[in-house]
Amino acid sequence: MKRLLVVVDMQNDFVNGSLKAEGGEEAAVAVRALVGRERERNTEIVYTKDLHGDNYLETQEGKRLPIPHCIRGTKGAELADGIYIAGAKIFEKDAFASVALGEYARDGKYDEILFAGICTDICVVSNALLVKAYCPTARVAVSASACAGTTKENHLSALNVMKCCQIDIE
């Protein structure tokens, strides 16, 4: 069985920085453990990184969410300690979802694709739904304990949306 783990935006600004997710530090602990378990299973692991330029506040997102975060070259944009596996593929993105990730998942012909990361209600749900569209025959799942949302309520709402779209919640 060919498996893929997608670790979404586990960056310092979301874990404990300028846009800290509710439960972000706990999710980081869970993601570290999940990455370890999946490595033992020989699961391929890839990452997404939310990255913005110095002009973030001038962008559409910046106008709607005027909190600079994940600015390229800053500590906040880096993956949290102990999350990244050296040599693993990283999908840089300046939007919520990564089309390149969807294409990669489709072309890899994975049987199972598991998601973890931050924020459940923004980038995790966006990428999970996108990958589900690109890979309709693959089992797509989300590790709920290895995710955190903008709020606990939003986290749970996003999990429910994904469940309704036939994404398994673990």
C-alpha positions in Angstrom: 0.0 0.0 0.0 1.4 3.3 -1.1 1.0 6.1 1.6 1.6 9.8 1.7 1.6 12.0 4.8 1.1 15.7 4.1 2.2 18.0 6.9 0.5 21.3 6.3 2.0 24.7 7.4 3.6 23.5 10.7 5.5 26.8 10.8 6.6 28.8 13.8 4.1 31.7 13.2 1.2 29.2 13.4 2.5 27.1 16.2 3.5 29.9 18.7 3.9 33.1 16.7 2.0 35.9 15.2 -1.0 33.8 14.1 -0.8 31.1 16.7 -3.5 28.4 16.2 -5.5 27.4 19.3 -3.7 24.2 20.3 -0.8 24.8 18.0 1.9 23.7 20.4 0.0 20.5 21.2 -0.5 19.8 17.5 3.2 20.2 16.9 3.9 17.5 19.5 1.4 15.2 17.9 2.8 15.9 14.4 6.3 15.1 15.6 5.0 11.7 16.9 3.0 11.1 13.7 6.0 11.8 11.5 8.0 9.3 13.5 5.3 6.6 13.2 4.8 7.2 9.5 8.6 7.0 8.9 8.6 3.6 10.5 5.9 2.5 8.0 7.9 3.8 5.1 5.3 6.4 4.3 6.4 9.2 2.0 6.2 12.5 3.9 5.8 15.9 2.2 5.3 19.4 3.6 3.6 22.6 2.7 4.8 26.0 3.7 2.7 29.2 3.7 5.1 31.9 2.5 4.5 35.6 1.9 6.5 38.6 0.8 7.2 41.9 2.5 4.1 43.3 0.7 1.7 40.9 2.5 -0.5 43.7 3.8 -1.1 44.9 0.2 -2.3 41.4 -0.9 -5.9 40.3 -1.0 -5.3 38.0 2.0 -3.4 40.7 3.8 -6.3 43.1 3.5 -8.7 40.5 4.9 -6.2 39.2 7.6 -3.9 42.1 8.4 -1.5 40.2 10.5 1.9 39.7 8.8 2.9 36.0 9.1 5.2 33.5 7.4 7.2 36.3 5.7 9.9 34.6 3.6 13.2 34.6 5.3 11.9 35.1 8.9 11.9 32.7 11.8 8.1 32.6 11.7 8.2 31.1 8.2 10.4 28.2 9.2 8.9 24.8 10.1 8.7 24.2 13.8 11.6 22.3 15.4 11.6 18.6 14.9 8.9 18.6 12.2 10.9 18.4 9.0 12.6 15.2 7.7 15.8 16.2 5.8 15.4 15.9 2.1 11.6 15.7 2.1 9.7 17.6 -0.6 8.3 21.0 0.4 5.5 22.7 -1.5 5.8 26.5 -1.0 2.5 28.3 -1.4 1.1 31.8 -1.1 -2.5 30.7 -1.1 -4.5 28.3 1.1 -4.2 25.3 -1.1 -1.4 24.0 -3.4 -2.4 22.8 -6.9 1.2 21.5 -7.2 0.5 19.2 -4.2 -2.7 18.0 -5.8 -0.9 17.1 -9.0 1.9 15.4 -7.1 -0.6 13.3 -5.1 -2.4 12.4 -8.3 0.7 11.5 -10.2 2.1 9.4 -7.3 -1.0 7.1 -7.4 -1.2 6.8 -3.6 -3.6 4.4 -2.0 -3.8 6.5 1.2 -3.1 10.2 1.8 -3.1 11.4 5.4 -3.1 15.1 6.5 -1.9 16.8 9.6 -1.1 20.4 10.4 -2.3 24.0 10.9 -4.9 25.6 10.5 -7.5 22.9 10.2 -10.2 25.4 9.1 -8.1 27.1 6.5 -5.1 25.3 4.9 -5.7 21.7 6.1 -9.3 21.6 4.8 -8.4 23.5 1.6 -5.5 21.0 0.7 -7.4 17.9 1.8 -10.4 18.8 -0.4 -8.2 19.7 -3.3 -6.3 16.4 -3.0 -9.6 14.5 -2.7 -10.6 16.0 -6.0 -7.3 15.1 -7.6 -7.3 11.6 -6.1 -10.9 10.4 -6.0 -10.1 6.7 -5.6 -7.5 7.2 -2.8 -8.4 7.0 0.9 -7.9 10.6 2.2 -7.8 11.1 6.0 -7.0 13.7 8.6 -5.3 13.1 11.9 -7.5 15.3 14.1 -5.2 15.3 17.1 -2.3 16.4 14.9 -4.2 19.5 13.7 -5.1 22.8 15.2 -7.5 25.5 14.0 -7.9 29.2 14.5 -10.3 28.2 17.3 -11.4 24.9 18.7 -14.9 25.4 17.3 -13.5 26.2 13.8 -11.2 23.1 14.1 -14.2 20.9 14.8 -16.3 22.5 12.1 -13.6 21.9 9.5 -13.3 18.3 10.6 -17.1 17.9 10.1 -16.9 19.5 6.6 -14.2 17.0 5.6 -16.1 14.1 7.0 -19.1 15.1 5.0 -16.9 15.1 1.9 -15.8 11.5 2.6 -12.5 12.3 4.1 -11.8 10.0 7.1 -11.2 11.6 10.5 -8.7 9.7 12.6 
